[in-house]
Amino acid sequence: GYYMLTPQRDQYFTGFCDQQTNGGGWLVVHNRFDGSVNFSRGMDSYRLGFGVAYGEFWLGLNKAWTTYRSQTALIEIRRRDHEGPTYSAFDAFLVNHQSQHIIEGVGTYSGMAGDFMTGLINHRFRTKDKD
């Protein structure tokens, strides 16, 4: 469902939380399923977030960083393709300061979709205008 989240006393936003998967409590950062929203965007869009709350969206790097700064988070990436649903999960995920958006570390991998995050450690978040 949708919840008002307050990661800091003076900052709040509405976020979608998955209460079904693995006991619930998952903040959904990226939701894409039918191609109705263009994800080929610049860094400003990825910082602020875009899309439709009840459809496809990207929450925003600033909101995600503010929510999880100075703490290690669990991350699970779920996807569905022609072979059906699959996922990758990591028991730790840490991104550095919001202006750099560099993945500093990931924990132990589990799942069926492959460990693609380990290869992204120390790489910046890239967009079509920031490579």
N, C-alpha and C positions, 0 to 999 in steps of 0.2 A: 504494500500500500504506500501511499504518499504521506510523508511526515515532515514537520517543520524541524529542521536540524539547526543547532546552535553550536558550531565548533568553537566560537569565541563569543564572549559576552556581547559584543557590539556587531556581530555578523551572524546572519541566519539565512537559510534558503530552504526551499522545498525539495526534498529528494525522494526517489522511489526506493523502497527497501523490500527486498525479496524475503518474505517470511516463510517460504516453503522449502527452499534448498538447504540441506544439511543443517537443520535446526533453526534456520531463519537468521535475521539480523544483518543481511548483506546489503550494503549500499550499492546500487546499480550505477556504474559510472558510464557505461557505454551500452546502448541498446540499438541493435540494427537487425532488421529481419526482412524487409521487402524493397529496399532501395528507394523509398519515397523521399529520403533526405539526402542531399549531396554532402558527402564527407570529404570531398576534395577542397579543402579550405586552408586559409592562412593561419599563422600562429595566433593572431588576435582572437579568431573564432574559437580555437582550441583552448585558449586561456579562459575565455568567458563562458563557453558552452553554447550549444545550439541545438535545434531540433524541436520536437513536439513532445511535451511531457507524457502524453498517453500514447506515444508512438516511438519513432526512432529518435534518438538523441545522444549527445555527448554532454555529460554533466559539466565539464570544464576543469581544466588543470588547476586553476586557482581554488575552486571549491574542494576538489579532491585533496590538494596539498594542505589547505587550511584544516581540513577534517583529520588528516592523518599525519601532520607534521610532528616531528619529534617522537614518533612511535612507529613500531613495526606493525604492518597490517598483514592479514591473510589475503590472498588474492586467488580467485577462481575465474578462469576464462572458459565460458561455455559457448559452444557453437554447434550448428547443425548444417550438414551438407547432404549430398545425394546418398551418402551411406548411413545417415542418421545422426543423432546427437552424440557429442563427445565433449571432453573437457580436459583442461590442464589446471592443476592446483599447486600452489606453493605456500608453505607454512610461514613464510616471511617475505615481505616486500617493502623496500625502503627507497624513497625518492628524495633527492636532496632539495635544497632551497628552490622556491617556486620560480625564480627568474631563470634558472638553468634547466630544471626538469630532467635531471640525469638519474637513471636507475642506478642506485648504489649497491644494491644487493637483492638477491632472492634466496629463499630457503630451499628446503627439500621439495623436490618435485614428486607429484603423484598424478595419475590420470591416464588417459588413453590418447591424447592429441599430440603428445610430444613436448619435450622440454625446450621450448623456443626462447624462453626468457633469459636463461643463463647467458646466451650469446649477446644479449642487449645490455649487460652490465657495463657501466661507464660510458654509455652512449646517450646522447641528447635525444629528447623527443623531437622528431622531425616532421615538418609540414611542407607543403608545396613552396612556401616562400622562405623557409628556414631550414637549410640542409646542413 
